[in-house]
Amino acid sequence: MVHALHETWRVTRSEVLDIRPLSLSPLVFVRDRNGGDTFCGELKWCDDSGQHHIQSDTALARVIANGKFVIAKDDRFDWFDSFDTADELVEQVHDDWLTWTVDEDTALKLMRAMKDSGRGAKAFIKQGIRVRLLKKMNNERMNNEQ
């Protein structure tokens, strides 16, 4: 990862946009037709892929410490995926969210909340996203440190 960031520094002219999910677990909830939310649980890591976030943060910290980039702006926002049914949410996570899973407890709470919320209810996954604008520094004071 450090090598990739050094290569990014080498080819970029001015700025790089770093957009990544926060390492926090995405939240599952149901919104009823009146706007009320029922929390159902969190998605769970299904392997050790959470380590990738930590490794990415560590690598970025190293190239910043080496003077390759500075963080010009740092912000976060919440991304929402919406689903018409509990089954649709569970299927989507199973098929497309390779590193996450819906555990049995969360799935049961989700199905119950969808039923209790009645017609017009929607299931949601809320995931925090971090956005950083990295400004290239033209300082060659450090060699590529791997």
C-alpha positions in Angstrom: 0.0 0.0 0.0 2.8 2.4 0.8 4.3 1.7 -2.6 1.0 2.4 -4.3 0.8 5.8 -2.5 4.3 6.6 -3.5 3.4 5.8 -7.1 0.3 8.0 -6.8 2.5 10.8 -5.6 4.8 10.3 -8.6 2.1 10.5 -11.2 -0.3 13.0 -9.8 0.1 16.7 -10.5 -1.7 18.3 -7.5 -4.3 16.5 -5.5 -5.7 13.0 -4.8 -9.2 12.2 -3.4 -9.2 9.4 -0.8 -12.7 7.9 -0.3 -13.1 4.9 1.9 -15.6 3.4 4.2 -15.0 4.0 7.9 -14.0 0.8 9.7 -17.2 1.0 11.8 -19.8 -1.6 11.1 -22.6 -0.5 8.9 -26.0 -0.2 10.7 -29.2 -1.9 9.7 -32.5 -0.2 10.5 -36.1 0.1 9.3 -37.9 3.4 8.6 -41.7 3.3 8.8 -43.9 5.4 6.6 -44.1 8.2 9.3 -40.3 8.5 9.4 -39.7 6.6 12.6 -36.6 4.4 12.7 -36.1 1.0 14.4 -32.5 -0.1 14.9 -32.0 -3.8 14.0 -28.3 -4.4 14.4 -25.0 -4.1 12.6 -23.4 -6.0 9.7 -20.6 -8.3 10.9 -17.2 -8.9 9.4 -17.2 -12.3 7.8 -13.4 -12.6 7.6 -10.3 -10.6 8.7 -10.8 -8.0 5.9 -11.3 -5.3 8.5 -7.5 -5.3 8.8 -7.3 -3.7 5.3 -8.8 -0.5 6.7 -6.1 -0.4 9.4 -3.3 -1.1 6.9 -4.6 1.6 4.6 -4.7 4.2 7.4 -1.2 3.2 8.5 0.2 3.4 5.0 -1.4 6.8 4.4 0.0 8.1 7.8 3.5 7.0 6.7 3.5 8.8 3.4 2.1 11.9 5.1 4.8 11.7 7.7 7.3 11.3 4.8 6.1 14.7 3.4 4.6 13.3 0.2 1.0 14.6 0.9 -0.8 16.8 3.4 -4.5 16.5 4.2 -6.0 19.6 2.8 -9.6 18.6 3.8 -11.0 15.8 5.8 -14.7 15.0 6.1 -17.2 12.2 6.4 -20.7 11.5 5.4 -23.3 8.7 5.7 -24.2 6.5 2.7 -27.6 4.9 2.7 -28.7 1.8 0.8 -32.4 1.3 0.8 -34.4 -1.9 0.3 -38.1 -2.7 -0.1 -37.9 -6.0 1.8 -35.8 -7.7 4.5 -35.0 -10.5 2.0 -33.7 -8.0 -0.5 -31.3 -6.5 2.0 -30.0 -9.8 3.2 -29.6 -11.1 -0.4 -27.8 -7.9 -1.5 -25.3 -8.1 1.5 -24.7 -11.8 0.7 -24.2 -11.3 -3.0 -22.4 -7.9 -3.1 -20.8 -7.1 0.3 -18.1 -9.6 0.2 -16.6 -8.8 3.6 -19.8 -8.4 5.5 -22.7 -10.6 6.6 -26.1 -10.2 8.3 -26.1 -12.3 11.4 -29.2 -14.3 12.5 -30.1 -11.9 15.3 -30.0 -8.8 13.0 -32.0 -10.7 10.3 -34.7 -11.6 12.8 -34.9 -8.1 14.2 -35.1 -6.8 10.6 -37.9 -9.1 9.6 -39.9 -8.2 12.8 -39.4 -4.5 12.3 -40.5 -4.7 8.7 -43.6 -6.5 9.7 -44.4 -4.2 12.7 -43.7 -1.0 10.6 -46.4 -2.0 8.2 -47.0 -0.9 4.6 -44.5 1.5 3.2 -41.7 0.5 5.5 -38.1 0.5 4.0 -35.0 -1.3 5.2 -31.7 0.6 5.2 -28.0 0.1 5.6 -26.2 3.1 6.9 -22.4 3.2 6.4 -20.0 6.0 7.3 -17.7 7.1 4.5 -14.5 9.2 5.0 -13.4 11.6 2.3 -9.9 13.3 2.3 -8.4 15.6 -0.1 -4.7 14.9 -0.2 -2.5 17.7 -1.6 0.8 16.6 -3.2 3.9 18.1 -1.7 6.8 18.6 -4.0 9.2 17.8 -1.2 11.7 15.1 -2.1 13.3 15.0 1.4 12.5 11.3 2.0 13.3 8.4 -0.3 10.6 5.8 -1.0 10.2 4.0 2.3 8.5 0.7 1.9 
